[in-house]
Amino acid sequence: MSNTALTKPALTATHQPTLTAVAWVEKFAAALSSDTPTDAANLFEESGFWRDLIVFTWNIKTLEGRAAISDMIAATMDNTRPCHWQVEENATEADGVTDAWISFETGVARGRAYVRLRDGLAWTFLTTMTELKDYPEKRNKLRPKGAEHGANKNRQTWLEKRQHEEATLGYTEQPYCLIIGGGQGGIGLGARLRQLEVPTIIIDALPKPGDTWRNRYKSLSLHDPIWYDHMPYLPFPENWPVFTPKDKVGDWLEMYTKVMELNYWGSTRCTHAHYDEEKQEWTVEIDRDGEKLTLHPKQLILATGMSGIPNTPDIPGMDTFEGEQHHSSQHPGGEAFKDKKCIVLGGNNSAHDICCALWENDADVTMIQRSSTHIIKSDSLMELVLGGLYSEEAVESGMTTYKADLTFASVPFQIMPQFHIPAYQAVAERDAEFYQRLTDAGFLLDFGEDGSGLFMKYLRRGSGYYIDVGASDLVADGEIKLKSGVSIERIKPKSVVLTDGTELPADLIVYATGYGSMNGWAAKIISQEVADKVGKCWGMGSDTSKDPGPWEGELRNMWKPTHQDALWFHGGNLHQSRHYSQYLSLQIKARMEGIATPVYGMEPVHHLS
Ligand SMILES: Cc1cc2nc3c(=O)[nH]c(=O)nc-3n(C[C@H](O)[C@H](O)[C@H](O)COP(=O)(O)OP(=O)(O)OC[C@H]3O[C@@H](n4cnc5c(N)ncnc54)[C@H](O)[C@@H]3O)c2cc1C
């Protein structure tokens, strides 16, 4: 079974939720193919949502409300020509909401949709592209044969073909697509592009696939459980640990790169890229382990990491400090700091992990928490938040990674908080005593400005949380010392002075102060002008802390066209990289094949960084 397939039990003719869904789909399909397709907007609630992942808009776009939906239909229907709408399996009904999976086609693509109906009208509707009809991936029944039966004097083995490709691509033949950054994002996307037969090279400054993870602090394991973390096509085996240690992630990525036959150039740094508007191609200067090369790809993808450009604060006196100071991304681990006075500036994931590892190595650790943090115990996250979609129980009940990803994607960001708030209320109740202990220790705690917890904070600002795997107890017990609501005002040769006047002796300062916006990479690699032209990446304008408005409804610039032709941003956590690489790869493939891709509804740039 392909990973975009659903199980297809026959529909039950008398099943009321299914009848409701079928009735809606029939009316919707009829309206779209009528002379007045915008009538289909009336099948949505007045403030209903249509989230489209590239099928109608060639964009990642949520239309909010009937008027916006109607405008989109008017603008896109002629090019899209949707048809063959079909409810795929029995619908379900709970609390007055009917949910149904739907398949459909357009002139060029096949798609899958997911609708939530209330009183016969669509509350939310998701449409996603699964494949381009003329360019299906060669898998399952279409998989390559591998062996070449018969007799052939010019036979080339698989190995010879691979070696030929490696020797020519980037030298005598240009890649259509260049991915800068070979972390999990670049690698997963590279695998999808390989499947779609888009000639692609992935370059990374580090020697081997997986090195980004290997280079991170020693104690790191994935904070998300395995069910959330699979790479495209090749899920982790059944004996894989729930939380993958970072070096094991590294080894998996190295193996994955090899078996997925990716053209991966390690020890290769991009020094500069420039887009030629006339030729519609990039000129990219690279240094491949000392060899200077110029590539001319048509599409350039920055998969250079959201956690790539360290935010290190500029604090008076930093240059006078006689101890060691570094950003969390450069922190080697706790070993070298036994009996040392260690100051960790920050109160989020990395700060907690680093404090814990320092404590384990008998250092004297103080965490400086500048503002409040959302904390969720890992067990509670797994059981009360992720469990329904991503857990062994979910797998046992028939949930596939693909279906889980689509279900997750089907909730428009505007109303996602209302889906999450009850789960976090349950978490707060279940772990009330734990939270009380933390608060009693002076820790500044939050559940997000609207109580919507971890994932919304991640989407809005990419920071501000810790998934507790043990450090919180150390904070509550005073084993990790805490100074909260303050920052470092000044640094002296052997101490730090806090904004409340306290002076703390210091041998080590770790700045666990996060990372800058991904368009900073465009500034570094291309130009400040292009970085400003595309604007800030990530966040959606929720007008909450670190995510200034106006509301844009989708993450800025990620996996979709930007205001710079042929420039794309890819990344996110393992779940997002896996899921959204599907849409990014299809957008690239469509362009390579000359399929019309009129982009609907690009947001203007509101923020530069
Ligand atoms: C401490 C920490 C813990 C995390 N834990 C989790 C987790 O549990 N689960 C999860 O899903 N996510 C986690 N993440 C978030 C995210 O998944 C990772 O940051 C992940 O590494 C992102 O993958 P990426 O491919 O987008 O970027 P990266 O892995 O950062 O890869 C970017 C690559 O680009 C390369 N590069 C940059 N500039 C150039 C250039 N000019 N030329 C060539 N190469 C270049 C870099 O060498 C790097 O290898 C964590 C992040 C951090 C920092």
Ligand as a Chemical Component Dictionary entry (heavy atoms), coordinates in Angstrom:
data_LIG
# 
_chem_comp.id                   LIG 
_chem_comp.type                 NON-POLYMER 
_chem_comp.pdbx_formal_charge   0 
_chem_comp.three_letter_code    LIG 
# 
loop_
_chem_comp_atom.comp_id 
_chem_comp_atom.atom_id 
_chem_comp_atom.alt_atom_id 
_chem_comp_atom.type_symbol 
_chem_comp_atom.charge 
_chem_comp_atom.model_Cartn_x 
_chem_comp_atom.model_Cartn_y 
_chem_comp_atom.model_Cartn_z 
_chem_comp_atom.pdbx_ordinal 
LIG C1  C1  C 0 18.368 21.112 20.693 1  
LIG C2  C2  C 0 17.324 20.803 19.678 2  
LIG C3  C3  C 0 16.439 19.758 19.892 3  
LIG C4  C4  C 0 15.464 19.446 18.956 4  
LIG N1  N1  N 0 14.626 18.401 19.166 5  
LIG C5  C5  C 0 13.713 18.054 18.232 6  
LIG C6  C6  C 0 12.863 16.927 18.398 7  
LIG O1  O1  O 0 12.875 16.258 19.412 8  
LIG N2  N2  N 0 12.009 16.594 17.414 9  
LIG C7  C7  C 0 11.957 17.309 16.269 10 
LIG O2  O2  O 0 11.190 16.954 15.383 11 
LIG N3  N3  N 0 12.712 18.406 16.118 12 
LIG C8  C8  C 0 13.587 18.797 17.047 13 
LIG N4  N4  N 0 14.357 19.904 16.868 14 
LIG C9  C9  C 0 14.026 20.813 15.773 15 
LIG C10 C10 C 0 14.428 20.348 14.369 16 
LIG O3  O3  O 0 13.872 19.120 14.055 17 
LIG C11 C11 C 0 15.890 20.270 14.228 18 
LIG O4  O4  O 0 16.430 21.555 14.411 19 
LIG C12 C12 C 0 16.338 19.704 12.887 20 
LIG O5  O5  O 0 17.734 19.509 12.898 21 
LIG C13 C13 C 0 15.935 20.603 11.756 22 
LIG O6  O6  O 0 16.292 19.996 10.557 23 
LIG P1  P1  P 0 16.630 20.841 9.270  24 
LIG O7  O7  O 0 17.038 19.867 8.241  25 
LIG O8  O8  O 0 15.509 21.744 8.981  26 
LIG O9  O9  O 0 17.852 21.748 9.692  27 
LIG P2  P2  P 0 19.279 21.369 10.308 28 
LIG O10 O10 O 0 19.280 20.009 10.883 29 
LIG O11 O11 O 0 19.644 22.518 11.182 30 
LIG O12 O12 O 0 20.202 21.321 9.029  31 
LIG C14 C14 C 0 20.592 22.464 8.325  32 
LIG C15 C15 C 0 21.896 22.165 7.642  33 
LIG O13 O13 O 0 22.228 23.251 6.782  34 
LIG C16 C16 C 0 23.629 23.277 6.672  35 
LIG N5  N5  N 0 24.040 24.584 6.140  36 
LIG C17 C17 C 0 23.745 25.815 6.629  37 
LIG N6  N6  N 0 24.288 26.765 5.834  38 
LIG C18 C18 C 0 24.926 26.124 4.836  39 
LIG C19 C19 C 0 25.668 26.567 3.698  40 
LIG N7  N7  N 0 25.878 27.858 3.431  41 
LIG N8  N8  N 0 26.179 25.637 2.872  42 
LIG C20 C20 C 0 25.986 24.333 3.100  43 
LIG N9  N9  N 0 25.283 23.859 4.165  44 
LIG C21 C21 C 0 24.769 24.748 5.016  45 
LIG C22 C22 C 0 24.103 23.022 8.093  46 
LIG O14 O14 O 0 25.413 22.498 8.109  47 
LIG C23 C23 C 0 23.070 21.999 8.592  48 
LIG O15 O15 O 0 23.527 20.672 8.548  49 
LIG C24 C24 C 0 15.351 20.233 17.783 50 
LIG C25 C25 C 0 16.240 21.294 17.585 51 
LIG C26 C26 C 0 17.227 21.576 18.511 52 
LIG C27 C27 C 0 18.159 22.735 18.264 53 
# 
loop_
_chem_comp_bond.comp_id 
_chem_comp_bond.atom_id_1 
_chem_comp_bond.atom_id_2 
_chem_comp_bond.value_order 
_chem_comp_bond.pdbx_ordinal 
LIG C1  C2  SING 1  
LIG C2  C3  SING 2  
LIG C2  C26 DOUB 3  
LIG C3  C4  DOUB 4  
LIG C4  N1  SING 5  
LIG C4  C24 SING 6  
LIG N1  C5  DOUB 7  
LIG C5  C6  SING 8  
LIG C5  C8  SING 9  
LIG C6  O1  DOUB 10 
LIG C6  N2  SING 11 
LIG N2  C7  SING 12 
LIG C7  O2  DOUB 13 
LIG C7  N3  SING 14 
LIG N3  C8  DOUB 15 
LIG C8  N4  SING 16 
LIG N4  C9  SING 17 
LIG N4  C24 SING 18 
LIG C9  C10 SING 19 
LIG C10 O3  SING 20 
LIG C10 C11 SING 21 
LIG C11 O4  SING 22 
LIG C11 C12 SING 23 
LIG C12 O5  SING 24 
LIG C12 C13 SING 25 
LIG C13 O6  SING 26 
LIG O6  P1  SING 27 
LIG P1  O7  DOUB 28 
LIG P1  O8  SING 29 
LIG P1  O9  SING 30 
LIG O9  P2  SING 31 
LIG P2  O10 DOUB 32 
LIG P2  O11 SING 33 
LIG P2  O12 SING 34 
LIG O12 C14 SING 35 
LIG C14 C15 SING 36 
LIG C15 O13 SING 37 
LIG C15 C23 SING 38 
LIG O13 C16 SING 39 
LIG C16 N5  SING 40 
LIG C16 C22 SING 41 
LIG N5  C17 SING 42 
LIG N5  C21 SING 43 
LIG C17 N6  DOUB 44 
LIG N6  C18 SING 45 
LIG C18 C19 SING 46 
LIG C18 C21 DOUB 47 
LIG C19 N7  SING 48 
LIG C19 N8  DOUB 49 
LIG N8  C20 SING 50 
LIG C20 N9  DOUB 51 
LIG N9  C21 SING 52 
LIG C22 O14 SING 53 
LIG C22 C23 SING 54 
LIG C23 O15 SING 55 
LIG C24 C25 DOUB 56 
LIG C25 C26 SING 57 
LIG C26 C27 SING 58 
# 
